[in-house]
Amino acid sequence: MAENSIIEKLFAIANEKKASDLHLLVDMHPILRIDGQLHLLDSEETITDKLMEDITKTILSPEQQQQFAENKDLDLSYEIADGTRFRINLHVSRDHVGLVARVVPVTIPTMADVMMPEVVNKFMRMNQGLVLVTGPTGSGKSTSLAAMIDMINTERGLSIVTLEDPIEFLYTQKKSIIKQRQLGTDMKSFASGLKHVLRQDPDVILVGEMRDLETIAATITLAETGHLVLATLHTLNAAQTIDRIIDVFPPYQQPQVKLQLSMSLRGVISQRLVPRTDGGLIAAREILVNTPAVANLIRENKVAQIKTVIQTSADEGMVTMDQDLKRLVKEGAITQETAEQHMISADSFKK
């Protein structure tokens, strides 16, 4: 079997089995992550160094091959014959090339499909401000953002610019104009992409990841200047998200950043995927809405008190992660054991 047929076959198997990820490691059989659990494909041949070398030559352009040889890490997107896309990371581990491919659904989900709370729909109908989607790797942030962008595209005639690493979901233009830019091929860095984005007449800007001080500073400034900005961070809850943003800046800049954030932030959606009782995964979410009370806590550096505000502000659309997990148990979507495994406060069920 030709090498390109092997990788295409493995990608097709991953898609067919509804896996979220495919892992290829030298001296092992291919591995799929399905519903959060790893499964060995022992029916397939063991991965060898020669096979990994051939696979990289198949999926990488000459420029990407050179980049990978220099950096030992590379992110890219790849599409197979049926239109299914994969977000791929190539890396080196103990002198062997490894590959992890995330399956990107062909169809962009709706806000209802991802069970997004109504308050997030309100965020998407705003004209300016910063909306953050946070969570660990594999928590469905990209899927939630795709649903959010598609809602704007369906309802509003706006100019949308996305900065991604790599491009995952491909949007069909409906009411909006959408320009998708990919790190490495369309821009040198998120910071440089943001520096020039204002000349592209955007109404909505998606920042794939706020990775460094320069990117975070540019993102906050854009949210202040009449743009709706969506961005992601690898944080576990709303309070940690705000702390992380503030702590990136040197101490002398932090008072100004707190003021900017208190005015520009619209909300934080922190999510994680947990196993459903009927199979598959479901998102549990913590929602923070930037009310005057929350803005005051950010300005006064009392971020630790935000959790209490979330707990007592259900009428504003807010919910803590523990409260949402308890809701999912009550609705029969997940088991109590699953909820307890993911709760921040172990005694939440006792309250």
Secondary structure, 3 states (H helix, E strand, C coil): CCHHHHHHHHHHHHHHCCCCEEEECCCCCCEEEECCEEEECCCCCCCCHHHHHHHHHHHCCHHHHHHHHHHCEEEEEEECCCCCEEEEEEEEECCEEEEEEEEECCCCCCCCCCCCCHHHHHHHCCCCEEEEEECCCCCCHHHHHHHHHHHHHHHCCCEEEEEECCCCCCCCCCCCEEEEEEECCCECCHHHHHHHHHHHCCCEEEECCCCCHHHHHHHHHHHHCCCEEEEEECCCCHHHHHHHHHHHCCHHHHHHHHHHHHHHEEEEEEEEEEECCCCCEEEEEEEEECCHHHHHHHHCCCHHHHHHHHHCCHHHCCECHHHHHHHHHHCCCCCHHHHHHHCCCCCHHHC
